[in-house]
Amino acid sequence: MSAPILELVDVSRSFGPVEVLHGVDFALRPGEVHALIGENGAGKSTTMNILAGYLDPTTGEVRAGGQAVRFASSKDAEARGIVMIHQEFNLAEHLTVDQNVFLGRELKKGWRLDHGAMRARTEELLARLECRVDPATQVSDLSVPNKQMVEIAKALSRDLRVLIMDEPTAVLTERECEILFRQIRRLREEGVAILYTSHKLSEVKRICDRVTVLRDGTMVRSAPVSDITEDEMAAAMVGRELSDLYPAKAVPQPEVVLEVADLSVPGVVEGAGLTLRRGEILGIGGLVGSGRTELAEAIAGLRRRSGSVRVNGRELPPGDVRAAMAAGLVYLTEDRKGAGLLLDKGLRENLTLPLLERFGRVLIDRKAEEAALDRAIADFAIRAPSREMPVGNLSGGNQQKLLLAKTLLSDPQVILIDEPTRGIDIGTKQQIYDLIAGLAAEGRSIVVISSEMPELIGLVSRALVMHAGRVVGEVEGDEVNEGMIVRLAMGLATSGEDAA
C-alpha cells in the first residue's frame, strides 16, 4: 500500500463547547478512491473541510506527504493540488460558465485576460463530461445538474493531486452519474487520491476501493470495500441493523380527496391528470426534466396553469398558494436550501414564518412559537446543538425534518413531497419513511415525487410515470417495479400493459 498523500492524525474539532470530531485518523492514498460515509451530523463535512483547508483541527495534525501542515486557507490547499467539490454549489451565478471555471485563476495574454483560451479550455472540459453547455452561458440560467457538471469541470481544470467530492451525484441523472464514474476511474488511473462521500451505498460499493464509517464524530470502521457489504455499512453508520427500511404500505380509503384534470403548464406539462384517495401514498416517477416538479408546483398554486384542481370537491384557483393552503393542500419543495428554508435564521423563525398570524397579529407570541418548536423537535426527532443556530449549519437530514415540520404546521390533509430524502443518510431516510407512513395512517393523503427507484417502489402501492411533460402510464401493486417504471419514464411504453 502506498504512503498517504494526505491524512488526519488523531484529529478532533470543536465548535464552542461542542466537540464534533473525536480523535479521527483518516488517510488518502494516490490512485485510491476512499469513501467516507455516515449519517447526517456524523462529522463527514467537518472532516472534509479540515482536509481541504476550510477549517483547522482543534487538536491533532493534518499531514501532507508525511509532513505536518497547516493550511492558511482553502486556496493554500488548492495550491498543493487539494480540491473540494462541495455539495452546495460554490458558483458565481452572475458570471458565465468559463468565468466560473477560471475564477481567481484567470488565464492571461500579457496583461490582458485571455478569454479565448479560457473559453476553449472550458469547452474541452465540458466535452469530456459530455455536457452540452455553451461556456458563454450565465450560470444562473443553468439547470441544477448542469451546475454540478460545471463544479466538476472547475475541479478537473486544476492540477489535481487530491479530489474531495461531497455527494456529487445527488442531483445528477443516471446517465450523468455514469459519465462522472468514468472520470473518477480515469483520475484514479492517473494517481489522484479521491475522497468520495455518498448516501448511495450501491455507488460506494461500485466505484470505491476503501470505505471509512463515521458515527457521532468517531471513526467506527475502515475496510476495503470488498470486505464489507452494503448492509454492514448501513449498520455501522446507524449503530443498529436496518432490516425493515420501508414501513408497511398504506391502505387507502375509497374517498377521493384530490382530483387533477387536463392540467397544463406552458412548455412544461401537458394535459396531466391524477386522483388521490384519503390515506394514500401516490408516487410520481420519471426522469429529471420530465415535468414532475412543475406538475406538483402547479397543483400547489406555485405556477400558473390551465386545467382543473379540486380538493375535496372544491375547485382551486390557479396560481394561488394561499387558496391551496386554505383548502388543506401543501407542497414540500425539493430545494430545501434554495426555496424551503432561511439558512441564516434559527429553527423557530423557520418553523413559524408561513403561519405567523397564528402566533399574534401585532406582537409575536414567542412562548407560543417556542411551544410549537418544542413539539416539532419531539415529533420529528430534530437534532440541533442550539435552537438559535442558523439552520444552514444543521445537517441535511435535520434540515429536511425541520422543513417537514414547517410544511405540516398548518395541519394539511393533502401533502405533495418532492424528493423527500435527497442527500440524506440511510438512518434519517428510515425516520422520514416512517413519518410519511404515519401521516397516511392518520388519514392524510400524500404524493411522493422521487428520483430514487427503490424509494418509489418501497413506499407506494400506486405510481404515475411522466415522460416529456405528459403522464404516460400508471402502475399499481406488483407492477410498481423498476423495469416497468423505467420503460415508461424513457418513453418506451405508454401504459402499464405496454411496459410488461
C-alpha positions in Angstrom: 0.0 0.0 0.0 1.4 3.4 -1.0 2.1 6.1 1.6 -0.7 8.6 2.3 -0.6 11.8 0.3 -3.0 13.5 2.8 -4.1 12.4 6.2 -5.6 13.3 9.6 -3.8 12.0 12.7 -5.8 11.9 15.9 -7.8 15.0 14.8 -10.6 16.5 17.0 -12.6 19.5 16.2 -14.9 21.6 18.5 -17.3 24.4 17.8 -17.5 26.3 21.0 -18.0 23.8 23.8 -19.3 21.1 21.5 -16.7 18.6 20.2 -18.0 17.2 16.9 -14.9 15.1 15.9 -13.2 12.8 18.3 -9.6 11.6 17.6 -10.1 10.8 13.9 -7.4 9.0 11.9 -8.0 9.1 8.1 -5.7 8.7 5.2 -5.9 9.3 1.4 -3.5 7.4 -0.9 -2.6 8.1 -4.6 -4.7 6.1 -7.0 -7.3 5.1 -4.4 -11.0 6.1 -4.2 -11.8 6.2 -0.4 -15.4 6.5 0.6 -16.3 8.5 3.8 -19.8 7.6 4.9 -22.0 8.2 7.9 -25.3 9.7 8.9 -26.0 13.4 8.6 -24.3 15.0 11.5 -21.7 12.2 11.9 -18.8 14.6 11.1 -18.2 14.0 7.4 -18.4 17.6 6.3 -16.2 18.7 9.1 -13.6 16.1 8.2 -13.6 17.1 4.5 -13.4 20.8 5.4 -10.3 20.2 7.5 -8.7 18.2 4.8 -9.4 20.9 2.2 -8.2 23.8 4.3 -11.6 25.4 5.2 -11.2 24.5 8.9 -8.3 23.9 11.3 -8.4 21.0 13.7 -8.7 21.8 17.3 -6.2 19.1 18.2 -4.3 16.6 16.2 -2.4 17.0 12.9 -3.1 17.3 9.1 -0.2 15.8 7.2 0.6 16.2 3.5 3.2 13.8 2.1 4.0 12.7 5.6 4.8 16.2 6.9 2.6 18.2 9.3 0.9 21.1 7.6 -1.4 24.0 8.5 -3.3 25.4 5.5 -3.8 29.1 5.8 -6.9 28.8 3.7 -8.6 26.6 1.1 -6.5 28.5 -1.5 -3.4 27.2 0.2 -4.7 23.7 0.0 -5.7 24.2 -3.7 -2.1 25.4 -4.4 -1.0 21.9 -3.2 -3.5 20.2 -5.6 -6.2 19.5 -3.0 -9.6 20.5 -4.4 -13.1 20.0 -2.9 -16.3 19.8 -4.8 -19.0 21.0 -2.4 -22.5 19.5 -2.1 -23.8 23.1 -2.2 -22.7 24.9 -5.3 -19.9 27.3 -5.0 -20.6 29.2 -8.2 -21.0 32.9 -9.0 -24.5 32.9 -10.5 -24.0 36.2 -12.4 -20.8 35.1 -14.2 -20.6 32.8 -17.3 -19.5 29.2 -17.2 -16.0 29.8 -18.3 -15.6 32.7 -15.9 -16.6 30.4 -13.1 -14.2 27.6 -14.1 -11.2 30.0 -14.1 -12.4 32.4 -11.3 -9.3 33.5 -9.3 -7.0 31.7 -11.8 -7.7 33.6 -15.0 -5.5 32.9 -18.0 -3.7 35.9 -19.4 -2.1 37.0 -22.6 0.4 39.6 -21.4 -1.5 41.9 -19.1 -4.9 41.2 -20.6 -7.3 38.3 -19.8 -7.2 35.6 -22.5 -10.9 35.0 -22.8 -10.5 32.8 -26.0 -8.1 30.4 -24.2 -10.4 30.1 -21.2 -13.4 29.5 -23.3 -11.6 26.9 -25.4 -10.3 25.1 -22.3 -13.8 25.1 -20.8 -15.2 23.6 -23.9 -12.7 20.8 -23.7 -13.6 20.1 -20.1 -17.3 20.1 -20.7 -16.9 17.9 -23.7 -15.1 15.4 -21.5 -18.1 15.4 -19.2 -20.5 15.1 -22.2 -22.1 18.3 -21.0 -23.7 20.3 -23.8 -23.5 23.7 -22.3 -22.2 26.8 -24.0 -19.2 28.2 -21.9 -20.7 31.7 -22.5 -23.9 30.8 -20.7 -24.6 32.7 -17.4 -24.6 30.1 -14.6 -27.9 31.4 -13.2 -29.5 30.1 -16.5 -28.3 26.5 -16.0 -30.2 23.5 -14.6 -29.2 22.1 -11.3 -27.5 19.0 -12.9 -25.5 21.2 -15.3 -24.4 23.4 -12.4 -23.0 20.3 -10.8 -21.1 19.5 -14.1 -19.6 23.0 -14.0 -18.4 22.3 -10.5 -16.8 19.1 -11.7 -15.2 20.9 -14.7 -13.7 23.5 -12.3 -12.1 20.7 -10.4 -10.8 19.0 -13.5 -9.2 22.3 -14.7 -6.7 22.2 -11.9 -3.5 20.2 -11.4 -5.2 17.6 -9.1 -3.4 15.5 -6.5 -6.4 15.1 -4.1 -10.1 15.4 -5.1 -12.7 15.6 -2.4 -16.3 15.0 -3.6 -19.3 15.7 -1.3 -22.4 14.0 -2.6 -21.5 14.6 -6.3 -24.4 12.5 -7.7 -27.2 13.8 -5.6 -28.6 16.0 -8.4 -27.3 14.0 -11.4 -29.3 11.7 -13.7 -28.3 8.1 -14.2 -26.5 9.0 -17.5 -24.6 11.8 -15.9 -23.6 9.6 -13.0 -22.1 7.1 -15.5 -20.1 10.0 -17.1 -18.8 11.0 -13.6 -17.8 7.5 -12.7 -15.7 7.2 -15.9 -13.9 10.4 -14.9 -13.3 9.1 -11.4 -11.8 5.9 -12.8 -9.6 7.9 -15.2 -8.3 10.1 -12.3 -7.6 7.1 -10.2 -5.5 5.6 -13.0 -3.6 8.9 -13.1 -2.7 8.6 -9.4 -5.1 11.1 -8.0 -6.4 10.3 -4.5 -10.1 10.7 -4.3 -12.3 11.1 -1.2 -15.9 10.2 -2.1 -19.0 10.7 0.1 -22.4 9.5 -0.8 -25.5 8.2 0.9 -26.0 5.8 -2.1 -24.2 2.8 -0.7 -24.5 1.0 -4.1 -22.3 3.7 -5.6 -19.7 3.2 -2.8 -19.7 -0.5 -3.4 -19.3 0.0 -7.1 -16.6 2.7 -7.5 -14.6 2.9 -4.2 -11.6 0.9 -3.1 -11.9 1.6 0.6 -14.6 2.8 3.0 -14.4 4.5 6.3 -17.5 4.9 8.5 -18.1 7.8 10.9 -20.7 7.8 13.6 -21.2 10.7 16.0 -17.8 12.1 15.2 -15.9 8.9 15.8 -14.4 6.5 13.2 -16.1 3.2 13.8 -14.9 1.1 10.9 -12.5 1.2 8.0 -12.1 -1.6 5.5 -11.6 -2.5 1.8 -14.9 -2.3 0.0 -14.5 -5.9 -1.0 -14.6 -6.9 2.7 -17.9 -5.1 3.7 -21.5 -5.4 2.4 -23.9 -2.6 2.0 -26.0 -3.9 4.9 -22.8 -3.9 7.1 -22.1 -0.3 6.0 -25.6 0.8 7.0 -25.4 -1.0 10.3 -22.1 0.7 11.1 -23.5 4.1 10.2 -26.5 3.9 12.4 -25.3 1.5 15.2 -28.2 -0.9 14.5 -29.5 -3.3 11.9 -31.8 -1.8 9.3 -33.8 -4.9 8.4 -37.0 -3.0 7.6 -36.1 0.2 5.8 -39.6 0.7 4.4 -42.8 0.6 6.5 -45.8 -1.4 5.5 -47.5 0.2 2.5 -50.5 2.4 3.2 -54.0 1.1 2.6 -56.1 4.0 1.2 -59.8 4.6 1.8 -62.2 4.9 -1.2 -62.8 8.7 -0.8 -61.1 10.8 -3.4 -59.6 14.0 -1.9 -57.6 15.4 -4.8 -58.7 15.5 -8.5 -56.5 17.0 -11.2 -57.8 17.1 -14.8 -56.2 18.3 -18.0 -53.6 20.4 -16.2 -51.0 22.1 -18.4 -48.1 24.4 -17.7 -47.0 26.1 -20.9 -43.9 24.4 -22.4 -43.5 22.0 -19.4 -46.6 19.9 -18.6 -49.4 19.0 -21.0 -52.8 17.5 -20.1 -51.9 15.9 -16.8 -54.4 14.3 -14.6 -54.5 12.3 -11.3 -56.7 11.3 -8.5 -55.6 10.8 -4.9 -57.6 8.9 -2.2 -57.7 9.5 1.6 -54.8 7.8 3.3 -53.0 7.0 0.0 -49.3 7.4 -0.8 -49.2 8.0 -4.6 -45.8 8.1 -6.3 -44.8 10.2 -9.4 -41.8 8.8 -11.2 -39.9 9.9 -14.3 -36.6 11.3 -15.4 -35.3 14.6 -14.3 -36.9 17.2 -16.6 -40.0 15.1 -17.3 -42.3 17.7 -15.6 -42.8 16.1 -12.2 -41.8 19.1 -10.1 -43.6 21.5 -12.3 -46.8 19.5 -12.1 -46.6 19.5 -8.3 -45.9 23.2 -8.1 -48.8 24.0 -10.4 -51.2 21.9 -8.2 -49.9 23.7 -5.1 -50.5 27.1 -6.7 -46.9 28.0 -7.3 -47.2 28.1 -11.1 -49.8 29.5 -13.4 -51.6 26.7 -15.2 -54.8 25.7 -17.1 -57.0 22.8 -16.2 -58.8 21.8 -13.0 -57.5 21.1 -9.5 -60.1 20.1 -6.9 -59.5 19.4 -3.2 -62.5 17.6 -1.5 -64.6 18.8 -4.4 -63.6 22.4 -4.1 -62.1 24.0 -7.2 -58.8 25.8 -6.6 -57.9 29.0 -8.5 -54.7 28.7 -10.5 -51.5 30.4 -9.1 -52.9 30.9 -5.6 -50.8 29.3 -2.9 -52.9 30.6 0.0 -56.0 29.2 -1.5 -54.3 25.8 -1.8 -53.2 26.0 1.9 -56.7 27.1 3.0 -58.0 24.0 1.3 -55.5 21.9 3.2 -53.0 21.2 0.4 -49.3 22.0 0.8 -46.1 21.3 -1.1 -42.7 20.4 0.3 -40.0 21.6 -2.2 -37.1 19.5 -3.4 -34.8 22.5 -2.9 -34.8 22.9 0.9 -31.8 25.3 0.9 -32.8 27.5 -2.0 -36.5 27.7 -1.6 -37.6 25.9 1.6 -35.6 27.4 4.5 -34.0 30.7 5.5 -30.5 29.4 6.1 -29.3 32.4 8.2 -32.2 32.2 10.6 -32.8 29.9 13.6 -35.2 27.0 14.0 -38.1 28.9 15.5 -38.2 31.6 12.7 -38.1 29.0 10.0 -40.8 26.8 11.6 -43.4 29.5 12.2 -42.8 32.0 9.3 -45.6 30.7 7.0 -48.2 30.9 9.8 -47.1 34.0 11.7 -50.7 35.1 12.0 -51.3 32.2 14.3 -48.8 33.5 16.7 -50.0 37.1 17.0 -51.0 39.9 14.7 -49.4 42.9 16.2 -46.8 41.3 18.5 -45.5 37.8 18.1 -46.2 35.4 20.9 -42.7 34.0 21.4 -43.9 31.5 24.1 -46.3 30.0 21.6 -43.6 29.8 18.9 -41.3 28.1 21.3 -44.0 25.6 22.3 -44.6 24.8 18.6 -40.8 24.3 18.2 -40.8 22.0 21.2 -43.5 19.8 19.6 -41.7 19.8 16.2 -38.3 18.8 17.8 -40.0 16.0 19.6 -42.3 14.8 16.8 -39.7 14.9 14.1 -36.6 14.0 16.1 -34.8 17.1 15.1 -31.3 17.2 16.5 -29.6 20.6 16.9 -27.0 21.8 19.3 -28.9 25.1 19.7 -32.3 26.3 18.7 -30.8 29.7 17.8 -28.2 28.4 15.4 -28.6 29.2 11.7 -30.4 26.3 10.1 -27.8 26.4 7.3 -25.4 24.8 9.9 -27.7 21.8 10.5 -27.1 18.5 8.8 -29.1 17.8 5.7 -31.3 15.3 7.5 -32.2 17.7 10.2 -32.9 20.5 7.7 -35.3 18.1 5.9 -37.1 17.2 9.1 -37.4 20.9 10.0 -38.9 21.5 6.5 -41.3 18.7 7.1 -42.4 20.1 10.4 -42.8 23.6 8.9 -44.9 22.2 6.0 -47.1 20.2 8.3 -47.6 23.0 10.9 -50.8 24.1 9.1 -52.3 20.6 9.6 -52.8 19.8 5.9 -54.7 16.9 4.6 -53.0 16.7 1.2 -49.2 16.8 1.1 -47.0 16.9 -2.0 -43.5 15.9 -1.2 -40.8 16.4 -3.8 -37.6 14.3 -3.3 -38.2 13.6 0.4 -34.7 12.1 1.1 -32.3 13.7 -1.4 -28.8 14.0 0.2 -29.9 12.2 3.4 -28.3 9.3 5.2 -30.0 5.9 5.4 -30.9 6.2 9.1 -32.7 9.5 8.6 -34.3 8.1 5.5 -35.9 5.4 7.6 -37.2 8.1 10.0 -38.8 10.1 7.2 -40.3 7.0 5.6 -41.9 6.2 9.0 -43.2 9.8 9.2 -44.8 9.6 5.8 -46.4 6.2 6.6 -47.7 7.7 9.9 -49.3 10.6 8.1 -51.1 8.2 5.7 -52.2 6.1 8.7 -53.8 9.3 10.2 -55.9 9.7 7.0 -53.7 12.3 5.3 -53.0 11.8 1.5 -49.5 12.1 0.1 -47.9 12.4 -3.3 -44.3 11.5 -3.3 -42.0 12.5 -6.2 -38.7 10.7 -6.2 -35.8 10.0 -8.5 -34.7 7.1 -6.3 -36.3 4.0 -7.7 -36.0 1.8 -4.5 -37.7 4.6 -2.6 -40.6 4.9 -5.0 -41.0 1.1 -5.1 -40.7 0.7 -1.3 -43.1 3.5 -0.3 -46.0 3.5 -2.8 -48.6 1.0 -3.9 -49.6 3.1 -7.0 -47.5 5.4 -9.2 -47.9 7.6 -12.2 -44.9 8.0 -14.6 -44.1 11.1 -16.6 -42.2 11.5 -19.8 -41.6 14.8 -21.7 -44.3 16.6 -19.8 -47.0 14.0 -20.0 -48.3 11.3 -17.7 -47.6 8.3 -19.9 -48.7 5.5 -17.6 -49.9 4.3 -14.2 -48.6 1.2 -12.3 -50.1 -0.4 -9.3 -49.4 -3.3 -6.9 -46.8 -5.7 -8.4 -46.4 -3.5 -11.4 -44.6 -0.9 -9.3 -41.2 -2.3 -10.2 -38.1 -0.9 -11.8 -38.5 -2.4 -15.2 -42.0 -1.1 -15.6 -41.2 2.4 -14.4 -38.0 2.8 -16.4 -39.7 1.8 -19.7 -42.4 4.3 -19.1 -40.0 7.0 -18.0 -37.9 6.6 -21.1 -40.9 6.8 -23.4 -40.6 3.1 -24.5 -44.2 2.4 -23.4 -47.4 4.4 -22.9 -49.2 2.2 -20.3 -48.5 -0.4 -17.7 -49.7 -3.1 -20.1 -47.3 -1.9 -22.9 -44.4 -1.9 -20.5 -44.9 -5.5 -19.4 
